Amino acid sequence: MSTAKWMTILWPAFLAAGVLEVLVFGLIDPNDLHWQDAALPLSRQGVYTLAFVVFWLVAAASSAMTAVLGMSAEDVNR
């Protein structure tokens, strides 16, 4: 894939991850999160960073799937 194609996938995913970060952590305090009845071993900033990366990966996967589904059969089979 070309650089332009990657940017059309990653840039909207980055923006969507930013919006999700604001929405989720506007309602949830990272210090209140627990995993298996134990507090997370990450700082507040660490939780923000990890969540952003996860949100970005999920949104990028969605954008990539949309790009693949929008390709013609000839382009897919190259």
C-alpha positions in Angstrom: 0.0 0.0 0.0 1.1 3.5 -0.7 1.9 6.1 1.9 -1.1 8.1 0.9 -3.4 5.0 1.4 -1.9 4.5 4.9 -2.5 8.1 5.8 -6.1 7.9 4.7 -6.4 5.0 7.2 -4.3 6.2 10.1 -5.2 9.9 10.3 -9.0 9.5 10.7 -8.3 6.7 13.2 -6.0 9.0 15.1 -8.8 11.7 15.3 -11.4 9.1 16.3 -9.1 7.8 19.1 -8.7 11.4 20.4 -12.5 11.8 20.5 -12.9 8.5 22.2 -10.2 9.4 24.8 -12.0 12.6 25.7 -15.4 10.9 25.9 -14.3 7.9 27.9 -12.1 9.7 30.3 -14.5 12.6 30.7 -16.7 10.0 32.5 -14.2 7.6 34.0 -11.2 8.4 36.3 -8.3 6.1 35.5 -7.5 5.7 39.2 -10.9 4.0 39.7 -10.1 1.3 37.2 -9.4 -2.2 38.5 -8.2 -5.5 36.9 -9.2 -8.7 38.7 -10.0 -6.9 41.9 -6.6 -5.1 42.0 -5.8 -1.5 41.0 -4.0 -1.1 37.7 -0.2 -0.9 38.1 -0.1 2.1 35.8 -0.1 5.8 36.5 -3.0 8.0 35.3 -0.9 9.1 32.3 0.0 5.4 31.6 -3.7 4.5 31.5 -4.5 7.4 29.1 -1.6 6.4 26.8 -2.5 2.7 26.8 -6.2 3.5 26.2 -5.3 5.9 23.3 -3.2 3.3 21.6 -5.9 0.7 21.9 -8.6 3.1 20.6 -6.3 4.0 17.7 -5.6 0.4 16.8 -9.4 -0.4 16.8 -10.2 2.6 14.8 -7.4 1.9 12.3 -8.6 -1.7 11.9 -12.1 -0.4 11.1 -10.7 2.2 8.6 -8.5 -0.5 7.0 -11.4 -2.9 6.6 -13.4 -0.1 5.0 -10.5 0.6 2.6 -10.3 -3.1 1.7 -14.0 -3.5 1.2 -14.0 -0.4 -1.0 -11.4 -1.9 -3.4 -12.3 -3.5 -6.7 -11.8 -7.3 -7.1 -8.9 -6.6 -9.5 -7.1 -4.4 -6.9 -7.6 -7.1 -4.2 -6.3 -9.9 -6.4 -3.0 -8.1 -7.4 
